[in-house]
């Protein structure tokens, strides 16, 4: 079986909700049934075949070609299977995904992997604000799974994060790890202002010295035996994180945020 492929014919003026195009919703459907599905675009509803050319027949292996930044909600609530996005993805990529994998060859918009539960999301380019965060008004962000971003990330990455791992090869904006409850965020590049703001628990693992809030305590230099084991778990990834040369076990540890529970930690490479 070949991958079920959606090739974009033209770029619509309005954003399009692609949440219906997931494996558990397409399984058992013929091409004519998939083509007749309606996608919300602004106030209008568009048939799938009005936007895409369909080919292939494996709903557990979906490919979206010619994708661009107005295709929103790709992989929403994904429950098994894989999605490959060739090009950019819009907002809410992988929102609430439960399992499976998503790979984007370009950039992703706001709220990528927002409230993700399990699975793997890989973005070759950049990601917008609130990566792995919570929807506005909610207090539970990413609850599990793995996010890998090879480019840069916007502000509030991991906001209200509960569990899981976020790996960022590039830079990240202000308030990285804000209000996080648990989980791990690793950043190879530079971090913006107020990293770890209001974090209660969890770990920020940084290659460069951050600008922390005043409510973090400097706990001095440490050699941590668990770090080589953590880096070893990244060996299977197609990422700089898999390179043994980038690993380390000697860090300066900061505890905080003392304005909250104070059980979080920021570990900075020495």
C-alpha atoms as a printed R data frame, in Angstrom:
    type eleno elety resid chain resno       x      y      z
1   ATOM     1    CA   UNK     A     1   0.000  0.000  0.000
2   ATOM     2    CA   UNK     A     2   1.196  3.502 -0.803
3   ATOM     3    CA   UNK     A     3   0.765  6.520  1.433
4   ATOM     4    CA   UNK     A     4  -2.522  8.377  1.246
5   ATOM     5    CA   UNK     A     5  -1.310 11.629 -0.294
6   ATOM     6    CA   UNK     A     6  -3.034 15.018 -0.379
7   ATOM     7    CA   UNK     A     7  -1.394 17.371 -2.885
8   ATOM     8    CA   UNK     A     8  -2.528 20.989 -2.540
9   ATOM     9    CA   UNK     A     9  -3.785 22.379 -5.859
10  ATOM    10    CA   UNK     A    10  -3.788 26.071 -4.889
11  ATOM    11    CA   UNK     A    11  -3.345 28.229 -1.808
12  ATOM    12    CA   UNK     A    12  -6.673 29.454 -0.402
13  ATOM    13    CA   UNK     A    13  -6.951 32.982  0.988
14  ATOM    14    CA   UNK     A    14  -8.434 31.808  4.298
15  ATOM    15    CA   UNK     A    15  -7.003 29.336  6.778
16  ATOM    16    CA   UNK     A    16  -8.258 25.778  6.416
17  ATOM    17    CA   UNK     A    17  -9.053 23.338  9.229
18  ATOM    18    CA   UNK     A    18  -7.474 19.989  8.300
19  ATOM    19    CA   UNK     A    19  -8.444 18.191 11.523
20  ATOM    20    CA   UNK     A    20 -10.653 15.637  9.659
21  ATOM    21    CA   UNK     A    21  -7.631 14.307  7.748
22  ATOM    22    CA   UNK     A    22  -6.299 11.862 10.334
23  ATOM    23    CA   UNK     A    23  -5.939  8.101 10.107
24  ATOM    24    CA   UNK     A    24  -8.658  7.097 12.584
25  ATOM    25    CA   UNK     A    25 -11.166  9.249 10.682
26  ATOM    26    CA   UNK     A    26 -10.159  8.112  7.169
27  ATOM    27    CA   UNK     A    27  -9.782  4.387  7.825
28  ATOM    28    CA   UNK     A    28 -12.202  2.314  5.749
29  ATOM    29    CA   UNK     A    29 -13.175  5.212  3.475
30  ATOM    30    CA   UNK     A    30 -12.849  5.122 -0.299
31  ATOM    31    CA   UNK     A    31 -11.350  7.992 -2.308
32  ATOM    32    CA   UNK     A    32 -14.767  9.325 -3.277
33  ATOM    33    CA   UNK     A    33 -15.803  9.456  0.388
34  ATOM    34    CA   UNK     A    34 -12.592 11.220  1.426
35  ATOM    35    CA   UNK     A    35 -12.917 13.653 -1.487
36  ATOM    36    CA   UNK     A    36 -16.432 14.584 -0.310
37  ATOM    37    CA   UNK     A    37 -15.359 15.458  3.247
38  ATOM    38    CA   UNK     A    38 -15.844 19.129  4.081
39  ATOM    39    CA   UNK     A    39 -13.114 21.345  5.522
40  ATOM    40    CA   UNK     A    40 -13.860 24.604  7.315
41  ATOM    41    CA   UNK     A    41 -12.213 27.646  5.709
42  ATOM    42    CA   UNK     A    42 -13.282 30.910  7.301
43  ATOM    43    CA   UNK     A    43 -17.076 30.952  7.047
44  ATOM    44    CA   UNK     A    44 -17.097 28.587  4.077
45  ATOM    45    CA   UNK     A    45 -16.859 24.818  3.815
46  ATOM    46    CA   UNK     A    46 -14.719 23.324  1.077
47  ATOM    47    CA   UNK     A    47 -14.671 19.769 -0.185
48  ATOM    48    CA   UNK     A    48 -11.345 17.988  0.112
49  ATOM    49    CA   UNK     A    49 -11.141 17.515 -3.664
50  ATOM    50    CA   UNK     A    50 -11.614 21.269 -4.177
51  ATOM    51    CA   UNK     A    51  -8.240 21.829 -2.515
52  ATOM    52    CA   UNK     A    52  -6.330 18.583 -2.925
53  ATOM    53    CA   UNK     A    53  -5.514 15.930 -5.451
54  ATOM    54    CA   UNK     A    54  -5.722 12.507 -3.818
55  ATOM    55    CA   UNK     A    55  -3.510  9.501 -4.439
56  ATOM    56    CA   UNK     A    56  -2.451  6.401 -2.526
57  ATOM    57    CA   UNK     A    57  -4.573  4.276 -0.214
58  ATOM    58    CA   UNK     A    58  -2.897  3.836  3.187
59  ATOM    59    CA   UNK     A    59  -4.726  6.013  5.761
60  ATOM    60    CA   UNK     A    60  -2.164  5.104  8.435
61  ATOM    61    CA   UNK     A    61   0.552  6.810  6.395
62  ATOM    62    CA   UNK     A    62  -0.601 10.275  5.298
63  ATOM    63    CA   UNK     A    63   1.413 12.781  3.243
64  ATOM    64    CA   UNK     A    64   0.414 16.417  2.699
65  ATOM    65    CA   UNK     A    65   2.308 17.972 -0.208
66  ATOM    66    CA   UNK     A    66   2.738 21.653 -1.115
67  ATOM    67    CA   UNK     A    67   1.638 22.549  2.411
68  ATOM    68    CA   UNK     A    68   1.783 26.159  3.614
69  ATOM    69    CA   UNK     A    69   1.173 28.205  6.756
70  ATOM    70    CA   UNK     A    70  -2.620 28.482  6.464
71  ATOM    71    CA   UNK     A    71  -3.300 24.762  6.821
72  ATOM    72    CA   UNK     A    72  -4.279 24.589 10.502
73  ATOM    73    CA   UNK     A    73  -5.050 21.729 12.903
74  ATOM    74    CA   UNK     A    74  -3.008 19.142 10.996
75  ATOM    75    CA   UNK     A    75  -2.967 15.941 13.047
76  ATOM    76    CA   UNK     A    76  -5.448 17.171 15.650
77  ATOM    77    CA   UNK     A    77  -6.217 14.362 18.142
78  ATOM    78    CA   UNK     A    78  -4.076 11.986 16.073
79  ATOM    79    CA   UNK     A    79  -4.482  8.447 17.418
80  ATOM    80    CA   UNK     A    80  -1.999  6.230 15.596
81  ATOM    81    CA   UNK     A    81  -0.389  6.335 12.181
82  ATOM    82    CA   UNK     A    82   1.937  8.942 10.749
83  ATOM    83    CA   UNK     A    83   1.599 12.265  8.953
84  ATOM    84    CA   UNK     A    84   4.334 13.820  6.835
85  ATOM    85    CA   UNK     A    85   3.918 17.489  5.953
86  ATOM    86    CA   UNK     A    86   6.010 18.598  3.001
87  ATOM    87    CA   UNK     A    87   6.259 22.348  3.458
88  ATOM    88    CA   UNK     A    88   4.994 24.565  6.276
89  ATOM    89    CA   UNK     A    89   2.196 23.810  8.736
90  ATOM    90    CA   UNK     A    90  -0.243 26.306 10.212
91  ATOM    91    CA   UNK     A    91  -1.380 26.790 13.796
92  ATOM    92    CA   UNK     A    92  -2.373 24.013 16.216
93  ATOM    93    CA   UNK     A    93  -0.264 21.316 14.573
94  ATOM    94    CA   UNK     A    94  -0.743 18.045 16.486
95  ATOM    95    CA   UNK     A    95  -3.204 19.616 18.942
96  ATOM    96    CA   UNK     A    96  -4.094 17.017 21.571
97  ATOM    97    CA   UNK     A    97  -2.437 14.162 19.676
98  ATOM    98    CA   UNK     A    98  -2.725 10.845 21.530
99  ATOM    99    CA   UNK     A    99  -0.222  8.674 19.640
100 ATOM   100    CA   UNK     A   100   1.518  8.333 16.283
101 ATOM   101    CA   UNK     A   101   4.050 10.622 14.625
102 ATOM   102    CA   UNK     A   102   4.085 13.880 12.676
103 ATOM   103    CA   UNK     A   103   7.009 15.184 10.621
104 ATOM   104    CA   UNK     A   104   7.087 18.688  9.118
105 ATOM   105    CA   UNK     A   105   9.816 19.552  6.630
106 ATOM   106    CA   UNK     A   106   9.239 23.304  6.998
107 ATOM   107    CA   UNK     A   107   8.025 25.617  9.753
108 ATOM   108    CA   UNK     A   108   5.045 25.351 12.107
109 ATOM   109    CA   UNK     A   109   2.765 28.055 13.496
110 ATOM   110    CA   UNK     A   110   1.391 28.850 16.949
111 ATOM   111    CA   UNK     A   111   0.452 26.204 19.521
112 ATOM   112    CA   UNK     A   112   2.200 23.247 17.861
113 ATOM   113    CA   UNK     A   113   1.726 20.078 19.957
114 ATOM   114    CA   UNK     A   114  -0.542 22.040 22.270
115 ATOM   115    CA   UNK     A   115  -1.877 19.723 25.015
116 ATOM   116    CA   UNK     A   116  -0.204 16.741 23.326
117 ATOM   117    CA   UNK     A   117  -0.613 13.464 25.259
118 ATOM   118    CA   UNK     A   118   1.709 10.980 23.519
119 ATOM   119    CA   UNK     A   119   3.492 10.467 20.225
120 ATOM   120    CA   UNK     A   120   6.312 12.187 18.385
121 ATOM   121    CA   UNK     A   121   6.381 15.536 16.589
122 ATOM   122    CA   UNK     A   122   9.400 16.554 14.521
123 ATOM   123    CA   UNK     A   123   9.758 20.001 12.923
124 ATOM   124    CA   UNK     A   124  12.702 20.573 10.594
125 ATOM   125    CA   UNK     A   125  12.264 24.358 10.574
126 ATOM   126    CA   UNK     A   126  11.033 26.856 13.169
127 ATOM   127    CA   UNK     A   127   8.008 26.742 15.492
128 ATOM   128    CA   UNK     A   128   5.833 29.575 16.801
129 ATOM   129    CA   UNK     A   129   4.790 30.588 20.308
130 ATOM   130    CA   UNK     A   130   3.353 28.199 22.924
131 ATOM   131    CA   UNK     A   131   5.015 25.057 21.566
132 ATOM   132    CA   UNK     A   132   3.763 22.197 23.749
133 ATOM   133    CA   UNK     A   133   1.707 24.677 25.761
134 ATOM   134    CA   UNK     A   134  -1.914 24.914 26.867
135 ATOM   135    CA   UNK     A   135  -4.873 26.458 25.095
136 ATOM   136    CA   UNK     A   136  -5.822 29.927 26.362
137 ATOM   137    CA   UNK     A   137  -7.580 29.581 29.720
138 ATOM   138    CA   UNK     A   138  -6.416 26.005 30.312
139 ATOM   139    CA   UNK     A   139  -3.799 24.986 32.854
140 ATOM   140    CA   UNK     A   140  -2.556 21.708 31.397
141 ATOM   141    CA   UNK     A   141  -0.159 21.836 28.488
142 ATOM   142    CA   UNK     A   142   1.787 18.956 26.979
143 ATOM   143    CA   UNK     A   143   1.168 15.753 29.005
144 ATOM   144    CA   UNK     A   144   3.617 13.360 27.307
145 ATOM   145    CA   UNK     A   145   5.457 12.455 24.140
146 ATOM   146    CA   UNK     A   146   8.457 13.937 22.364
147 ATOM   147    CA   UNK     A   147   8.852 17.169 20.397
148 ATOM   148    CA   UNK     A   148  11.975 17.837 18.329
149 ATOM   149    CA   UNK     A   149  12.518 21.230 16.670
150 ATOM   150    CA   UNK     A   150  15.625 21.682 14.544
151 ATOM   151    CA   UNK     A   151  15.183 25.431 14.132
152 ATOM   152    CA   UNK     A   152  14.132 28.225 16.482
153 ATOM   153    CA   UNK     A   153  11.050 28.445 18.696
154 ATOM   154    CA   UNK     A   154   8.960 31.444 19.770
155 ATOM   155    CA   UNK     A   155   7.881 32.522 23.245
156 ATOM   156    CA   UNK     A   156   6.285 30.481 26.050
157 ATOM   157    CA   UNK     A   157   7.601 27.096 24.888
158 ATOM   158    CA   UNK     A   158   6.343 24.428 27.287
159 ATOM   159    CA   UNK     A   159   3.921 26.781 29.039
160 ATOM   160    CA   UNK     A   160   1.973 24.785 31.687
161 ATOM   161    CA   UNK     A   161   3.849 21.661 30.547
162 ATOM   162    CA   UNK     A   162   2.912 18.582 32.581
163 ATOM   163    CA   UNK     A   163   5.132 15.770 31.227
164 ATOM   164    CA   UNK     A   164   7.150 14.778 28.185
165 ATOM   165    CA   UNK     A   165  10.252 16.094 26.448
166 ATOM   166    CA   UNK     A   166  10.891 19.090 24.195
167 ATOM   167    CA   UNK     A   167  14.217 19.217 22.329
168 ATOM   168    CA   UNK     A   168  15.177 22.473 20.592
169 ATOM   169    CA   UNK     A   169  18.341 22.691 18.502
170 ATOM   170    CA   UNK     A   170  18.065 26.423 17.870
171 ATOM   171    CA   UNK     A   171  17.101 29.438 19.980
172 ATOM   172    CA   UNK     A   172  13.959 29.894 22.047
173 ATOM   173    CA   UNK     A   173  12.064 33.065 22.952
174 ATOM   174    CA   UNK     A   174  11.052 34.613 26.274
175 ATOM   175    CA   UNK     A   175   9.410 32.686 29.131
176 ATOM   176    CA   UNK     A   176  10.655 29.255 28.077
177 ATOM   177    CA   UNK     A   177   9.210 26.677 30.473
178 ATOM   178    CA   UNK     A   178   6.874 29.186 32.076
179 ATOM   179    CA   UNK     A   179   4.462 27.723 34.638
180 ATOM   180    CA   UNK     A   180   5.617 24.180 33.873
181 ATOM   181    CA   UNK     A   181   4.680 21.455 36.347
182 ATOM   182    CA   UNK     A   182   6.939 18.631 35.123
183 ATOM   183    CA   UNK     A   183   8.836 17.402 32.077
184 ATOM   184    CA   UNK     A   184  12.098 18.318 30.363
185 ATOM   185    CA   UNK     A   185  12.971 21.092 27.902
186 ATOM   186    CA   UNK     A   186  16.459 21.034 26.357
187 ATOM   187    CA   UNK     A   187  17.722 24.043 24.377
188 ATOM   188    CA   UNK     A   188  21.030 24.062 22.501
189 ATOM   189    CA   UNK     A   189  20.782 27.700 21.403
190 ATOM   190    CA   UNK     A   190  20.119 30.914 23.279
191 ATOM   191    CA   UNK     A   191  17.128 31.469 25.549
192 ATOM   192    CA   UNK     A   192  15.145 34.688 25.848
193 ATOM   193    CA   UNK     A   193  14.252 36.516 29.054
194 ATOM   194    CA   UNK     A   194  12.647 34.987 32.139
195 ATOM   195    CA   UNK     A   195  13.372 31.323 31.421
196 ATOM   196    CA   UNK     A   196  11.542 29.113 33.920
197 ATOM   197    CA   UNK     A   197   9.169 31.881 35.009
198 ATOM   198    CA   UNK     A   198   6.739 30.541 37.665
199 ATOM   199    CA   UNK     A   199   7.809 26.934 37.066
200 ATOM   200    CA   UNK     A   200   6.778 24.564 39.877
201 ATOM   201    CA   UNK     A   201   8.710 21.425 38.927
202 ATOM   202    CA   UNK     A   202  10.495 20.078 35.857
203 ATOM   203    CA   UNK     A   203  13.875 20.604 34.214
204 ATOM   204    CA   UNK     A   204  15.323 23.121 31.770
205 ATOM   205    CA   UNK     A   205  18.553 21.758 30.283
206 ATOM   206    CA   UNK     A   206  20.535 24.552 28.622
207 ATOM   207    CA   UNK     A   207  23.766 24.823 26.675
208 ATOM   208    CA   UNK     A   208  24.031 28.594 27.239
209 ATOM   209    CA   UNK     A   209  23.606 30.818 30.286
210 ATOM   210    CA   UNK     A   210  20.000 32.086 30.539
211 ATOM   211    CA   UNK     A   211  18.511 35.256 31.962
212 ATOM   212    CA   UNK     A   212  16.600 33.879 34.940
213 ATOM   213    CA   UNK     A   213  14.072 35.612 37.197
214 ATOM   214    CA   UNK     A   214  15.495 36.862 40.504
215 ATOM   215    CA   UNK     A   215  13.480 34.185 42.318
216 ATOM   216    CA   UNK     A   216  15.904 31.387 41.299
217 ATOM   217    CA   UNK     A   217  18.647 30.223 43.663
218 ATOM   218    CA   UNK     A   218  22.159 29.401 42.437
219 ATOM   219    CA   UNK     A   219  22.972 25.939 43.831
220 ATOM   220    CA   UNK     A   220  26.526 25.798 42.482
221 ATOM   221    CA   UNK     A   221  28.311 23.354 40.175
222 ATOM   222    CA   UNK     A   222  27.407 19.668 40.086
223 ATOM   223    CA   UNK     A   223  28.343 16.480 38.232
224 ATOM   224    CA   UNK     A   224  25.080 14.675 37.517
225 ATOM   225    CA   UNK     A   225  25.228 10.982 36.695
226 ATOM   226    CA   UNK     A   226  21.797 10.815 35.083
227 ATOM   227    CA   UNK     A   227  22.698 13.192 32.248
228 ATOM   228    CA   UNK     A   228  24.758 10.658 30.220
229 ATOM   229    CA   UNK     A   229  21.787  8.286 30.458
230 ATOM   230    CA   UNK     A   230  19.451 11.014 29.263
231 ATOM   231    CA   UNK     A   231  21.669 11.830 26.277
232 ATOM   232    CA   UNK     A   232  21.983  8.117 25.482
233 ATOM   233    CA   UNK     A   233  18.180  7.972 25.125
234 ATOM   234    CA   UNK     A   234  18.445 10.469 22.242
235 ATOM   235    CA   UNK     A   235  20.789  8.284 20.136
236 ATOM   236    CA   UNK     A   236  18.045  7.014 17.853
237 ATOM   237    CA   UNK     A   237  16.907 10.525 16.875
238 ATOM   238    CA   UNK     A   238  17.728 12.197 13.582
239 ATOM   239    CA   UNK     A   239  19.101 15.196 15.432
240 ATOM   240    CA   UNK     A   240  22.145 16.928 16.838
241 ATOM   241    CA   UNK     A   241  20.956 15.619 20.196
242 ATOM   242    CA   UNK     A   242  21.998 12.142 19.029
243 ATOM   243    CA   UNK     A   243  25.642 13.229 18.713
244 ATOM   244    CA   UNK     A   244  27.584 11.979 21.730
245 ATOM   245    CA   UNK     A   245  29.916 14.985 21.431
246 ATOM   246    CA   UNK     A   246  27.181 17.428 22.488
247 ATOM   247    CA   UNK     A   247  26.470 15.651 25.772
248 ATOM   248    CA   UNK     A   248  27.756 16.731 29.172
249 ATOM   249    CA   UNK     A   249  27.366 15.895 32.849
250 ATOM   250    CA   UNK     A   250  28.895 18.971 34.536
251 ATOM   251    CA   UNK     A   251  26.370 21.750 35.137
252 ATOM   252    CA   UNK     A   252  25.534 24.786 37.202
253 ATOM   253    CA   UNK     A   253  22.191 24.173 38.876
254 ATOM   254    CA   UNK     A   254  19.555 26.783 39.669
255 ATOM   255    CA   UNK     A   255  16.494 25.947 41.780
256 ATOM   256    CA   UNK     A   256  13.162 27.674 41.413
257 ATOM   257    CA   UNK     A   257  10.877 29.328 40.862
258 ATOM   258    CA   UNK     A   258  10.962 30.202 44.578
259 ATOM   259    CA   UNK     A   259   7.901 32.380 44.022
260 ATOM   260    CA   UNK     A   260   6.091 29.076 43.372
261 ATOM   261    CA   UNK     A   261   6.884 25.600 44.772
262 ATOM   262    CA   UNK     A   262  10.584 26.019 43.994
263 ATOM   263    CA   UNK     A   263  11.085 22.383 42.989
264 ATOM   264    CA   UNK     A   264  12.031 23.090 39.400
265 ATOM   265    CA   UNK     A   265  15.602 23.180 38.166
266 ATOM   266    CA   UNK     A   266  17.611 24.892 35.449
267 ATOM   267    CA   UNK     A   267  20.777 23.008 34.500
268 ATOM   268    CA   UNK     A   268  23.339 24.986 32.490
269 ATOM   269    CA   UNK     A   269  26.321 23.367 30.807
270 ATOM   270    CA   UNK     A   270  29.718 24.270 32.285
